[in-house]
Every structure is written in C-alpha cells, then in structure tokens.
C-alpha cells in the first residue's frame, strides 16, 4: 500500500515536544530487557558451568544455537511489525502481548532440571530459544518507537539516554539483587532460581508502563505526521529490503560500531565472574559488575551533555578512548589489588555508557537517510538488525569465553590437582579482560571516525525530506483533484 502524506507532514520535525512523563515511560520499557540481558551476560555462563554442571564449551554453545534462530527471528519480526496495521499502531500490540511470556520463559532459564548433562544441555537450548523469541517480539517493536515518537535530532538522543538509563537501572537492579541473594541464600541452585524468578516478575511491569505511558503521545504524532506511525511500504521483497538497507553506507558503519563495541562489552561482562573469582580471589563477583553498571547510569548525564556539544562521534571518541585505558589496567592488575579493581570498574563506566548511547542514537538518523533514498520508512528492518547484533554480541561473547576456558584447561581451576597447571586458564581469563576487548573497541573507533552523518548532514536530510514529502502531498492532491 502506498503511503499518503498530509499537508502537515512536510515539516522537518514534529511540532510535538516530548513531555518528561513520556520520556520516563518510554525509558521504563527497556528496564526488563536490561535486567534479563545483564543477568544472562554476567551470570549465565558461570551458572551453566558451576551449577548446572555443563562444560564451558557446551555452555557457550547453548546461546550460540539460539542465535541461529535469531538470524531469522529478528528480521522477520522487524518486517512483520512494519507491516502490522491496527487501530493501536504497528508496535504496541506486539509489546503488550509479549510481556507475560517474556517473563515466564526467563524463569525457566534459571531452573536446574533432573537428568544428565546432555539432557540439561538441550533443555537450556530450548528455553533459551523460547526466551529469545519473546525478547524479540517485545523489545524490537519497543526500540523502534524512538523513530516514531519524534524526528528531532536532540530529542532522539534524549529518548535514547532515557531508554538506556532505565536499561542500566534494570541491569544494576539485577546485580544488586544478586549481591543480596548471595548473602542470604546459601544454596546456590535456590539462589539462582530466586534471582531469575524475581527479575522476571519485575521485568513485565515496565513494559506495560511504556505502552500506556507513551501511547497518548504516539496518537497525537499519528494525527500530525502519520508517515512516522502508519503502515510501511510492503511491495518490496524481504531480501531486497535487506540489500537496500546494507547499501546504506551510514547504516553499515553503525552496524560495525555497535557490533564491535557491544561484543567488547559482552566479553568483559561474561569474563568478570571468572576474573573476580579465579584471578582476584573474591568470594562474590556481583560487586565489581555492580560498580560498572551503577556508575554508568550517572554517566548518562555527561554523555548527553557532551553529545550536544561534541556530537555523537565526538562523545564516542572521548568515552571509548577512556575505556581503552581501563582495559589495559585490568589486564595488568594483580591478585589482592581489590581497591584498584573497584576504582577501574568505576572508571570503565563512562566508556560503557558511551557504548550504550551512541550507536542507538545514530540509528534514527540512518532511517531518515534511507527514507530520503527510497521513499519508505522501514524502522523495523533497521532496528531488527541492531537488536540481532546485540544478541550476537552477547552469544558470541559467551561462546568465545566458554571455548577459551575449555581449551585452556579450565578444569584445573575447577578441580585443582597437584600435577595440574592452571596458568593457561588464568592467562585466557586475563586476555579476555584486557587485550581482546581493547582490539574490538579500537575497531569501533575507526568506524566511528568514518561515519558520515554529522549534525549538519542530518539537518540537510530533514530539509530534503520535508521537500520530498511536500511534493508528494502536492502530487496526491492533484490526482485526487
């Protein structure tokens, strides 16, 4: 169906300003995703190896298998949500109907069934796939709302900051709960079951807050600029849409920036429990993780301030550059230097906040460029690939860490023997805490330097879009006349 543009659609930006309540409600929608993703990133690998009794390579493979399905699932949901047409819009029905199964399937991931390690391996493969399906059907339409609630360059950065601040709030809430549960529940199997169940329950409510809190504003935007809210063009075949999306040079750069920085973040997150436990000799790994994520929420404020003054690229250079120094320090850290470990965790938070904010803030600008080039709005396609990359980063990080632990002789750390040498496993843990993320972040910096959409370039895109929409409106009026 060809999309029509009313007379008011020719404006470069929506005249409706986002209220604080709308921003808060929108941001709340990512709290559950932050809780669940963070608990998986920090705890799932060590849960599978130390509690469920699966070897590290098989444990890393669990989520990797789930991502094979996600390679189909994410783009498919993106296309379907683009094509959905209801009185409540394209995205809201998906979010609302997915909230409950999203929480229920997450609970199942933290239970330990009976049977041997082979049965448990396939159990976790199945529940991981089910969880990722409902994660996608709730979170992908949700993230796409950024481009539909406003077209303003800076307000999109605000929305992204609110979203990621709530995501980090959910992340640190999961870690704080884990820190508390570790101290009060001695049985480790019960501990993880309580932790997973509580996070699942808490994750459902913010999705509902988002739906009912942002829908009134979305309806007002629809009345003024339905091209940002209505049905997308559906005549182009799916694979052709992908080909067109990847012909967008700016999108390719954003994909690379996000993939490298997110993979670095997930590798660091997944190795922290092993680094804190086996290298630093700590009894609890939740506190170092909590320091990183907790301070990152505070760092969202300077990130937003610097983005307005330096631009998104300038912020990325500053934040990731600081993070590189921290990764070197963590590699050189020695057992017993606990105070320095905590200080480096706090210092890393600025880079973590930057890696969260910048790629997602760039994506709506890429969508406008695509609309200018193709005449269509296809938020679902672009956001689906970003969400897919997020999951690939998480699964890839867990798999690489699991494989490295397996091949470096991790059993020597799990079950120390007089003739066993744990040195190789300890070196692998330190390498994934320092040099490996450093290399990935350096690649992200190079791609950010080459990214073409500055603030000035985006303003020119909006002006051209305004003229394009005005001309289309005039043609449609002439045809109707």
Secondary structure, 3 states (H helix, E strand, C coil): CCCCCCHHHHCCCCCCCCCHHHHHHHHHCCHHHHHHHHHHHHHHHHHHHHCCCCCHHHHHHHHHHHHHHHHHHHHHHHHHHHHCCCCCCCCHHHHHHHHHHHHHHHHHCCCCCCCCHHHHHHHHHHHHHHHHHHHHHHHHHHHHHHHHHCCCHHHHHHHHHHHHHHHHHHHHHHHHHHHHHHHHCCCHHHHHHHHHHHHHHHHHHHHHHHHHHHHHHHHHHHHHCHHHCCCCCCCCCHHHHHHHHHHCHHHHHHHHHHHHHHHHHHHHHHHHHHHHHHHCCCCCCHHHHHHHHHHHHHHHHHHHHHHHHHHHHHHHHHHHHHHHHHHHHHHHCCCCCHHHHHHHHHHHHHHHHHHHHHHHHHHHHHHHHHHHHHCCCCHHHHHHHHHHHHHHHHHHHHHHHHHHHHHCCCHHHHCCCCCCCCHHHHHHHHHHHCHHHHHHHHHHHHHHHHCCCCHHHHHHHHHHHHHHHHHHHHHHHHHHC
